[in-house]
Amino acid sequence: MGDTGSRVLVTGGSGFIGRRLVRALLAAGHDVTVVDKRPFPGDDAIHMVQGDLLDQAVVEKSVAPGTEAIFHLAAITRVLLSVEDPVGTHALNVTATAALLEQARLKGAGTFILASTNAVTGDVGRDTITEDIALRPLTPYGATKAAGEMLLGAYSACYGIKGCALRFSNVYGPGMAEKDSFIPRIMRAAAAGTGVQVYGDGTQLRDLVHVDDIVAGIFAAWRGGVTGPMILGAGESVSVNDMLAAARSVTGAELPAEHIPAKAGEMPAVIVDISAARAAGYQPTHDLKSGLATVWPEFSGVEAAQ
């Protein structure tokens, strides 16, 4: 698995994680096709299929004969958007996934790696999340990812596709300037010299994993022929207050915090066990400070990171 020269497809390859994965695949000598609504920025070495995965013709064109592996990153990933538009979220996250799996079956793609999320388990309080916890999603986003995992498991069992659902924790890193998650908000505030809003007292815990560690984890799962679910995270949870302290250290900004009431359903903690990923050869390399140092130049104007 993952030998040089494999023909692969990356859905959502023009997105935040997709761009990093595509460039790593190209650097490793693979023949890469990208399908996305947006063009891939500045690289003619890929095969680009620009279009919507809800269009069956786009799906069929994307999975060319000889495709060995499909990395399915395209999805609606914003939880609030999924709550506002559950039907649209289901269409992309479930219906399009089913169409891609069917093309993998018809055209003999042996590996299908799905970008999933620990949100499939719902709120487990401060318990550690493992791959064995029952699926109890609380939002349309989590539910559609759980449905995608079940479809993948069925295609693996019935048709012999090596299916792996990688459950990402909170991913951050260079190339996320367009995002509106907490780390980009901190970076924008640091650049502007303003403060940030923090829900509650800031003691809620999150597992933040660097995008390059996620890419390394995807390669580890592919090369190792991993099947079933596997959690990819940093393996060390930090509080929102810890994030602010690290950002102040990296940026030199004051970043005053305005504490506002927590949103309903705010999870107190996300603590993940990455021992299965470590057993597959995954080894995260970034701690929070070293990771934020790779993000800050993009927001401070020192350099344009992609």
N, C-alpha and C positions, 0 to 999 in steps of 0.2 A: 504494500500500500504506500502511495505517496512517492513512488519512484520518479526520477526525473523524466519529463516528457509525457506525463499523463495528460489526457484531454479532460478538462474540468469545466464545470459551469458554476458561476457565482451569481446568485440572484441578489438584487440589492447591492450590486458591486460598486455603485457610485456613492454609496452612503458612508457614514462614519467608520464603521467596522469594515465594511466591504472594501473600501479603498486600501486599507492596510493589508487585508488578506490578499487582495489581487496582486499588490506589489510584491508581497512575500512569495506568492505562487510563481509570478514571473521570474523573480530572482532565483528561484529554485529550478527554473527551466521547464515549467509546465506550459501547456497550450491552453490559454484561458479564454473562455467566453463569458461576457458580462451581460446580464439582462437587467434593465433598470429603466424607469421613466426618464431619467436624466442621463446625458452622455457621461462617459468616464472622463475625468479631467486629464487632458494632456498626455495620452499614451496611445500610440498607434499599434502597440504590440499585441493588443487584445482583439478579439472578435466582439463587436458591440451589437447587441440586439436591443434597440431602444423601443420600449413599448410597455404596455400594461399587462401584468400577468393574469388579469381577469379576461383577457382576450385569448381564446384558445389557440388562435393562429400564432400568437407570440410565444405561448408555451411550447407549441410543437416546433417552432423554429429554433427556440433556445436549446432544446435537448437534441443536439445533432447526433447522428449515428457515430458510435465510437466513443461517446462520452463515458468516462470511467467513474467520475465522482461528481455529485451535485452538492454544493454548499448553499443551503437555502436560508439566506439572511433577510430577504424581503419580507416586510411585515408592517402592520400598524403596531407600534411599540409604546405609544403614549397611553397611559392608563386612563387619564381623563377623557381623551378623545374616544377611547373604546366605550366609555360610559355614555358619552354623548351620541355615539353612532355604533351601536352594537351590531347592526346588520352589515354595515360596511366593513367593520372589523372582522366579522365572520367570513365575509366574501374573500378578503385577501388572505387572512391567516389560516382559514380552513379550506375553502373551496379551491383556491389557487394551489395550496399544498397538495390537495388530493389530485389535481390535474398534473402537477409535476411528478408525483409518485407514479401515476399511471404512465406517463411518458418514460420514466425510468424503467418501469417494467417492460414496456413495449420495445424500448431501444437498448435494453441490456446494460443500463448503468448499474454497476455493482455496489456502489456506495452512495448513501444519502445521509448527509449530516444536516440536522435541523437546528437552527438557533432557537433555543427555548429559554425559559426563565424559571427562577425559583418561585415566582408568583403562582405557579401551578399548585403549590402546597398551601396557599392561603396564609393566614396568620397563625403561627405556632408559638406566639409569645416570645419568650427568651430561650426556647428549646433550640438545640442545634438541628439544622436542616440537613438531612441525608437523602440519598436517592431512594430510600425505602419508605419514606413518609407518604401516606395516602394523599391522593390528589384532591384538594378541596379549594379550588380557586374561588376568589371573592369578587372578581371583576370580569367583564367580557374579555379583556385582554388575557388574563390568566386562563379563563375557560377555553378560549380559542387555541392557546398554546397547548393546553392539556389535550384538546381534541386532535391537534396536529401530532402530538406524541403518540396518541392511540392509533391514528391512521398509519403512522410510520411503523409502529410495532406490528400492525396487521400485515402490512406489505412485507416486512421482514419475515414474519412467520409463514406467510402463504407463498411468497415468491423468491425468497432467498436473498433479498437485498440486505446488505449490511447497513442497518439503520441505527444512527446514534443521535439522540437528542441532547444537546449540550445546554445545560441550564446555567445561563450567565447570571452573575450578580450585577451590581451597578458598575457599568463600564465607563471609563473616562480615558482621556488622552488627547494627543494632538489631533486636530481636524474636527473639533466639536464646537467651533465658534457659532454655528447655526442652531445649536441645541439650547434648550431652556431648562435643563436639569440643574441641580444645585451647584456643581463644580463650575460650569460656565457662568452661572449667575455670580458666584464669588469672584471669578476672574474679571468679569466685566465691572463689578463694583470696585475691585482693586485698581483697575486701569482708570476708572472715572473718579477715584477718590471718595467714593460714597460708602454707605453701609449696606447691610443685607438683612433681610427678614428671616427669622428662624422660627419654625413652628415649635411651640411649647418651650421647654427649658433646654433643648439642645442635647439632651442625654440619650436620645434614641440612637440605636446602633445600626450601622450599615456596613456591608462588605463592599469595598471599592476595589475594582480590579482594572489594571492598566490595559489599554487596547492591545498593546504588543504582547502582553501575557496571554490575552484571549486568543490572538493569532497563533501563538506557540501551542496553546492548548488544542486548538483545532487541528493543527498538524500532528500533535501527539495522538489524538483520537483517530485520525485518518491512518497514520502509519501503523498504529497498533491494532487496527481493525476492531476498535471498540464498538460494541453494540449496546442498545438500551440507553437509559438516561445516565448522564455524567455531569456533575456540578463543576463549573469553572468559576473560581473566585480567587481572591487574595488569600483566603483562609485565615484572615485576621480582621475582625470587625472594629470599626472606630466610631466614635460619637460625632454628631454634627459639630459639637464644640471642638473636638479634635481636628476636624476638617478646617475650621476657621483658624485655629492656632497654627496649623501647618501652612495654610495659605498666607497668613501674616508673616511667617518666617520666610517663605519663598519670595513673596512679592515686596515685602517691606511696607505694605499698606496697613493702615490702622484697622480697617474693616470693622467698624462698630456694628454690633448686632442689635436689631430690634426684635424682641420676642413677641410673637403674636399667637393667638390661640391655635392649637393643633387642629388639623382637619379631622373630621369624623373618619374613623377607619384607619388612621395613621398607625402603622405597625410599630410597636415599641422596639423591635430588634430584628435584624437579619443576620443570623450567625450560621455559617455554612461549614460543612465538613468536606474538605477536598482530598481526602485520603484516596478515594478511588482514582481521581485524576493523577495524583502523585504516583500511584502504582502503575499508571499508563505512561509515565515519563514526564508528566507536567511539573514544571518547577517555576512558580512566579518569581520574577526578579525585581520588581519595583515595590518599595514601600511608599507610603503616602507622600512624603517630602520629595523623594526622587521622581515620583510620577508627576506631581504638580509642577516640578521644575521643567518638565517637558511640555507642559500645557501653557505656562505663563508667557513664553515668547510670542505666541500667536495672538494673545490679547494685549500685550504691552507694545506691539508694533516692532519688536526687535527683528522678527522674521515671520514669514508666512509658512506655517506648518500644514502639511496635508497628511 
